[in-house]
Amino acid sequence: MDKTEDMNIKIQKGSVDGVTKNTGSARGLVDYINHEDEQRINEGLEPIPFTDPDGAVVSDDDVVNAIDGNAKGLPPDDIKFYHLVVSPSQSEILAMGEDEKKVYRNALIYMKLLADAYAKNYHREGINDDSDIVIYWKPHFTRGDKGDLQFHIHGIISRRSRGMHGKKQNISPLTNHRDTSKGPVKGGFDRKEFFRTGEKLFDQLFQYERQVCESFDYQNAMAHGTAEEKKAQIDKQMKESEAEVMDSVAEGIARRRKNLKNKAEIEEIAKILGGESVDMVTSKKDVLASALNAVDLKNTVLNVFTTASTRKEAFFALAAKGITCTLNESADGVEGFIIEKRGMQIKSEEIMSKKEHIELLNNIERVIGHKPAYKVREQRAQEEMKPKVSQHSKGKGIGR
């Protein structure tokens, strides 16, 4: 479970090998989850025990007896328990603490909140909070190849409620029922909502600033969403990136200005940024905001290479949209430009005509001083077409 990209909360459907099969005793799953104990003992570390939602230590036998005992009355082939795995990303682990002890203590708090959210997600009478379900946790700690702390949590949850507020109820997080009020199944477990809630609880508890691309909604849309849902998430990510770029640029300029020694240096920086005065430096964020509102990729690209005063703003506008734009140079000169958006190359003919491309190359020569390759080739062709005059004929004139 070396998950380093984003928070992953997964409800396992059961093992195919029969070892952790969830239609029988929980003993197989408990033994499987304990596989890390031997490794910790060999490393001189104490095994980490199972705990209940309140953080109280529970023995392996007590976990098995509690899960198996609560399954009485279920048909032999029915599911008796569920296996929940919570895998924080590397950055999320760092938000939980700088060492194993701190991460473990904070994990117990988070697991309490998650167990409570799990119970509430059923929307059923008699299942109000974590005290109404039978659930036990056990965390796993390992070290990655780079020595970084790896961490995930296993949970075992009984198929039936405790029955503290009425009779025991069969509950399943894998049901497709959604908030039903009639029929044999009332209530209903919404897995997407549970994953979102787990994410929000984590962010609130650890003051974690989650990026759009780390969110469950983004990952789910990219994997299973419609074209509209994917577009909505990408637009959301772009807005976030634009805001980050703007803030970063503004902070950098403010730092640089603070370190400048005199007005002349400030004027020079303002000139580089395309401004005409010191005020331009302080209003750079507004200028960038304007550049980021460019609606046409072609115009933005043209600004990069043809307008010296706005070139830097245009570069930032492209970067904020995940676009890189570089000159494609050869020994002959500038052949054109290469645009890449999130690693995918965009051909120039897709955004402008051949005539516009040639005009752009001419503007590049004017602004940057690089001669377009087609001009170099034309010049060579013209030179080759000139009549060749030998040195011997040069000396011969009429009348000599």
C-alpha positions in Angstrom: 0.0 0.0 0.0 2.5 2.6 -1.1 0.0 5.3 -2.1 1.7 8.6 -2.8 -0.7 10.5 -5.1 -3.9 11.2 -3.2 -6.0 10.0 -0.2 -7.5 6.6 -1.0 -10.4 5.2 1.0 -11.3 1.7 -0.3 -13.9 -0.8 0.7 -12.7 -4.2 -0.3 -15.2 -6.7 -1.8 -13.4 -9.8 -0.4 -10.4 -12.0 -1.2 -10.4 -14.3 -4.2 -7.8 -16.6 -2.6 -10.1 -17.5 0.3 -7.6 -16.4 3.0 -9.6 -13.2 3.8 -12.9 -14.5 2.5 -15.6 -12.4 4.2 -18.4 -15.0 4.2 -16.7 -17.0 7.0 -14.8 -16.2 10.2 -12.8 -13.0 10.5 -9.8 -15.0 11.7 -8.3 -15.1 8.2 -8.4 -11.3 7.7 -7.1 -10.7 11.2 -4.1 -12.9 10.5 -3.5 -11.3 7.1 -3.6 -7.8 8.7 -1.1 -9.0 11.3 1.6 -9.9 8.6 3.6 -6.7 9.5 4.0 -7.8 13.2 6.9 -10.2 12.5 8.8 -7.6 10.5 8.4 -5.0 13.3 9.6 -7.6 15.9 12.7 -8.4 13.7 13.5 -4.7 13.6 13.2 -4.4 17.4 9.9 -2.6 17.2 6.7 -3.4 19.1 3.8 -4.7 17.0 0.9 -2.3 16.7 -2.4 -3.7 18.1 -6.0 -3.4 16.9 -8.0 -0.7 18.5 -11.7 0.2 18.7 -13.0 3.6 17.6 -12.2 5.1 21.0 -8.5 4.1 20.7 -8.7 1.3 23.3 -6.4 -1.7 22.5 -8.2 -4.9 21.6 -6.6 -8.3 21.3 -6.8 -10.4 18.1 -9.0 -13.0 19.7 -11.4 -10.3 20.9 -11.6 -8.8 17.4 -12.4 -12.2 15.9 -15.0 -13.1 18.6 -16.7 -9.7 18.3 -17.0 -9.8 14.5 -17.9 -13.5 14.3 -20.3 -13.3 17.3 -22.1 -10.3 15.7 -22.7 -12.3 12.5 -25.0 -14.9 14.2 -28.2 -15.3 12.4 -26.8 -14.5 8.9 -27.0 -17.3 6.3 -23.8 -19.3 5.8 -23.0 -17.8 2.4 -23.8 -14.2 3.3 -21.1 -11.6 3.8 -20.2 -11.3 7.5 -17.8 -8.3 7.5 -16.1 -5.7 5.3 -12.5 -4.8 4.9 -11.8 -1.0 4.8 -8.4 0.4 3.8 -7.4 4.1 4.3 -4.2 5.1 2.5 -3.1 8.7 2.9 -0.6 10.2 0.4 2.9 11.1 1.3 2.0 14.8 1.7 -1.0 13.9 3.9 1.2 11.7 6.1 3.5 14.7 6.6 0.5 16.8 7.6 -0.4 14.2 10.3 3.0 14.4 12.0 6.8 14.2 11.6 7.3 10.8 13.2 5.5 7.5 13.7 4.2 8.2 17.2 2.6 11.5 16.2 1.1 10.0 13.0 -0.3 7.1 15.1 -1.9 9.4 17.7 -3.5 11.6 15.1 -4.6 8.6 13.1 -6.7 7.4 16.1 -8.5 10.7 16.2 -9.1 10.6 12.5 -10.4 7.0 12.6 -12.8 7.9 15.4 -14.3 10.6 13.1 -14.3 8.3 10.1 -16.1 5.5 12.0 -18.7 8.1 13.1 -19.1 9.3 9.4 -19.4 5.7 8.3 -22.3 5.0 10.6 -24.1 8.3 9.8 -23.8 7.6 6.1 -26.4 4.9 6.3 -29.1 7.4 7.2 -31.0 4.8 9.3 -32.9 5.0 12.6 -30.9 3.1 15.2 -27.5 3.7 13.6 -26.6 7.1 14.8 -22.8 7.1 15.4 -19.7 4.8 15.8 -21.1 3.2 19.0 -23.8 1.5 16.8 -21.4 -0.4 14.6 -18.7 -3.0 15.3 -15.5 -1.8 13.9 -11.7 -2.3 14.6 -8.6 -0.6 13.2 -5.0 -1.5 12.8 -2.4 0.8 11.2 0.6 -0.3 9.1 3.9 1.6 9.0 6.8 0.9 6.6 9.6 2.8 5.0 9.8 3.6 1.3 12.9 3.3 -0.9 13.9 6.8 0.0 13.4 6.3 3.7 10.1 8.2 3.8 7.4 7.0 6.2 4.7 4.9 4.5 1.4 4.5 6.4 -2.1 3.0 5.8 -4.9 1.7 8.0 -6.9 -1.5 7.9 -10.4 -1.7 9.3 -12.7 -4.6 9.9 -16.4 -3.8 10.0 -19.2 -6.1 11.0 -22.1 -6.6 8.5 -24.6 -6.1 11.3 -25.1 -3.2 13.6 -24.8 -3.6 17.4 -28.5 -3.3 18.0 -28.1 -0.8 20.8 -31.1 1.2 19.6 -33.5 -1.6 18.6 -32.9 -4.9 16.8 -29.7 -5.6 14.9 -29.7 -4.5 11.3 -27.9 -5.8 8.2 -25.9 -3.0 6.7 -23.7 -2.9 3.6 -21.4 -0.1 2.3 -21.5 -1.9 -1.1 -25.3 -1.4 -1.6 -26.6 0.6 -4.6 -29.5 1.9 -2.6 -29.4 5.7 -2.1 -31.4 7.3 0.8 -34.5 5.1 0.2 -37.6 5.5 2.4 -39.6 2.5 1.1 -39.0 -1.1 0.4 -36.9 -3.8 2.2 -33.9 -1.5 2.5 -34.4 1.9 4.1 -31.7 4.5 4.2 -28.8 3.6 2.0 -25.0 4.0 1.9 -23.6 6.5 -0.6 -20.0 5.5 -1.1 -19.1 8.7 -3.0 -20.4 10.9 -0.2 -18.5 8.8 2.4 -15.2 9.3 0.5 -15.9 13.0 0.2 -16.7 13.2 3.9 -13.5 11.3 4.8 -11.5 13.8 2.7 -13.2 16.8 4.3 -12.7 15.5 7.8 -9.0 14.9 7.1 -8.5 18.4 5.7 -10.3 20.1 8.6 -8.5 18.0 11.3 -5.0 18.6 9.9 -5.6 21.9 8.2 -4.5 20.3 5.0 -4.8 22.5 1.8 -5.9 20.0 -0.7 -5.3 20.7 -4.4 -8.0 20.1 -6.9 -6.1 17.2 -8.5 -5.8 15.5 -5.1 -9.6 15.5 -4.5 -11.8 12.5 -4.8 -14.2 14.4 -7.1 -11.3 15.1 -9.5 -9.9 11.5 -9.5 -13.4 10.0 -9.8 -14.3 12.3 -12.7 -11.1 11.5 -14.6 -11.6 7.8 -14.1 -15.4 7.4 -14.5 -16.9 10.8 -15.2 -18.7 12.1 -18.3 -17.1 14.5 -20.6 -18.9 17.4 -18.9 -17.8 16.2 -15.4 -14.2 15.9 -16.6 -14.3 19.4 -18.1 -15.7 20.9 -14.9 -12.9 19.4 -12.8 -10.2 20.5 -15.3 -11.6 24.0 -15.4 -11.6 24.0 -11.6 -7.9 22.9 -11.6 -7.0 25.6 -14.1 -8.5 28.3 -12.0 -6.6 27.0 -9.0 -3.4 27.0 -11.0 -4.0 30.5 -12.3 -4.5 31.8 -8.8 -1.3 30.1 -7.5 0.7 31.5 -10.4 -0.6 35.0 -9.7 0.1 34.8 -6.0 3.6 33.4 -6.6 4.5 36.1 -9.1 3.1 38.8 -6.8 5.1 37.5 -3.9 8.3 37.2 -5.9 8.0 40.8 -7.1 7.3 42.0 -3.6 10.4 40.2 -2.3 12.6 41.5 -5.1 11.3 45.1 -4.7 12.1 44.9 -0.9 15.7 43.9 -1.7 16.3 46.6 -4.3 18.7 49.3 -3.2 17.5 52.3 -5.2 14.9 53.7 -7.5 17.0 53.1 -10.6 16.9 49.3 -10.0 13.2 49.4 -9.5 12.7 51.3 -12.8 14.9 48.6 -14.5 12.8 45.8 -13.1 9.6 47.6 -14.1 11.0 48.0 -17.6 11.8 44.3 -17.9 8.2 43.4 -16.8 6.8 45.6 -19.5 5.9 48.6 -17.3 6.8 52.2 -17.7 7.0 53.2 -14.1 7.6 52.0 -10.5 3.8 51.6 -10.1 3.8 48.9 -12.7 5.8 46.6 -10.4 3.2 47.0 -7.6 0.3 46.4 -9.9 1.9 43.4 -11.6 -0.8 41.1 -10.2 -3.5 43.1 -11.9 -1.6 43.0 -15.2 -1.1 39.2 -14.9 -4.8 38.8 -14.1 -5.7 40.6 -17.3 -3.3 38.4 -19.3 -4.8 35.2 -17.8 -8.2 36.2 -19.1 -7.0 35.6 -22.7 -9.7 33.5 -24.3 -7.8 32.6 -27.5 -4.8 30.4 -27.4 -3.5 31.8 -30.8 -3.5 35.3 -29.5 -1.7 34.3 -26.3 1.0 32.5 -28.3 1.4 35.4 -30.6 1.9 37.7 -27.6 4.7 35.5 -26.3 6.8 36.0 -29.4 5.7 39.3 -30.9 5.2 41.8 -28.1 8.2 42.3 -25.9 6.3 44.4 -23.4 3.8 41.6 -22.6 6.0 38.6 -23.3 6.5 37.7 -19.6 2.8 38.0 -18.9 1.9 35.8 -21.8 4.4 33.2 -20.7 2.7 33.1 -17.3 -0.7 32.9 -18.9 0.4 29.8 -20.8 2.0 28.3 -17.7 -1.1 28.7 -15.7 -3.1 26.8 -18.3 -0.5 24.0 -18.3 1.0 25.1 -21.6 4.6 25.4 -22.6 5.6 27.4 -25.7 9.2 27.3 -27.0 11.0 28.3 -30.2 12.0 25.4 -32.5 15.4 26.3 -33.8 17.7 24.6 -36.2 21.1 25.4 -37.7 19.3 27.4 -40.4 17.3 29.6 -38.0 13.9 29.6 -36.3 11.7 26.9 -37.9 8.6 27.8 -35.8 7.5 27.1 -32.3 6.4 24.1 -30.2 3.4 24.2 -28.0 2.7 21.4 -25.5 -0.3 21.2 -23.2 0.1 18.7 -20.4 2.7 16.8 -22.3 0.6 16.7 -25.6 2.1 18.6 -28.5 -0.2 21.1 -30.3 0.7 21.7 -34.0 0.9 25.3 -35.1 -1.5 24.6 -38.0 -4.2 23.7 -35.4 -4.3 27.2 -34.1 -3.3 29.4 -37.0 -3.0 29.5 -40.8 0.3 29.2 -42.8 0.1 32.9 -43.6 -0.2 33.7 -39.9 2.7 31.4 -39.1 5.0 33.1 -41.6 3.9 36.5 -40.2 4.7 35.3 -36.7 8.2 34.2 -37.8 8.8 37.6 -39.3 7.8 39.2 -36.0 10.1 36.9 -34.2 13.0 38.3 -36.3 11.9 41.8 -35.5 11.4 41.3 -31.7 14.0 38.6 -30.9 16.5 39.0 -33.7 16.4 35.4 -34.8 16.0 34.9 -38.6 13.3 32.5 -39.7 14.7 29.4 -41.4 12.5 29.9 -44.5 14.2 33.2 -45.1 17.6 31.6 -44.8 16.7 28.9 -47.2 15.2 31.5 -49.7 18.4 33.5 -49.5 20.5 30.4 -50.1 18.4 29.4 -53.1 18.7 32.9 -54.6 22.5 32.8 -54.2 22.7 29.3 -55.8 20.7 30.6 -58.8 23.1 33.5 -59.5 25.3 32.8 -62.5 28.7 31.6 -61.4 31.6 33.7 -62.7 35.0 32.2 -62.6 38.1 34.1 -61.5 39.5 33.5 -65.0 36.6 35.2 -66.7 36.7 38.1 -64.3 40.0 39.3 -65.7 38.8 39.4 -69.3 37.1 42.6 -70.5 35.9 43.8 -73.9 38.6 45.2 -75.9 41.4 43.5 -74.1 
